[in-house]
Amino acid sequence: MINQDKLPDQEMYKILSPLIKDVINTSSEVKALGYTDKDIKGVMDSIISSVNDARIYIGSAANAYDASIGQGMNFFTPLQLASYMATLVNGGNRYQLQLVNKIIDPVTGETTEFKPKLIDHVDIAPQYLSVIKKGMGNVTAGDNGTAVNAFKGFPIANGGKTGSANVNEDVEKAIGRTAYGTYIGFAPFDDPEIVTCIAIFDGGSGGYGAPVARAVYEEYFREKIKTQNPGYKFMYEKPQKSDNAGTVIDESKKGQSTNGESTTNNTPNGTTNNSPNGATNNTQTTKPNSRENNTTNGTQNSTTNNPR
């Protein structure tokens, strides 16, 4: 049986060789360069060496120190980061990932609900959590916060962290790339309901993801904001609809019958959060069943109402 922690070089050769040959054969121009078996073996040796070096480094004390200041070698998806943040700010409860909280059959109307499933609890000392949250609050509201400008005038207190994720800075510069711009945050600050994680390809800085998070919060808390702050100007206003006579349709009354009963047509997709700038936008509500807001759309925006 192959050791899953470290594949023997010969096994790695068997995996890599056909992949590299497929790459060469995809282009007549590349194929015409005349790569030999010796060349291919050289590429494989380089890849294997890099993988083995990374395997050693990731478990080293040096990487642990680097990770303590937000550096080091780490591989997380935006949804995993959102899960981590939800677990942190809800007091340590990690729930099984769910992309939707219910599915409604469009033909029969039958509803299948998915209940929150607690899979782990992390004990976080209150004094440590308080310091961490205070730091994230300063990111969005402190004098020198890296997301202060993005949330200026936003009526709901929130916290977050900006960051950038590099693959290799020298390589990125050589090919005209820059770091992923990453922003992760939660709102409201004192009693969190929702977490967002924004990752922008070649964003350069996480500060560019903060306005996307604000737009998500605006949609999530839209009715609350409109009630408490009637004059608030939203970043993205929904276009008004009008009938054939030019009369503006009041969307808030849409779905009501003449006797006042609701005839809303529920769909599996619920509401849609659109993410500008091609960002990957993952959101989680921090409390089970706090609000139905579960969607997936063409801008890689997935939401779940269960923290992890």
Beta strands, then each sheet from edge to edge (+ up, - down):
strand 1: 93-95
strand 2: 102-104
strand 3: 111-113
strand 4: 118-121
strand 5: 159-165
strand 6: 180-187
strand 7: 194-200
strand 8: 280-285
strand 9: 296-297
strand 10: 301-304
sheet 1: 1+ 4-
sheet 2: 2+ 3-
sheet 3: 5+ 6- 7+ 8- 10- 9+
end
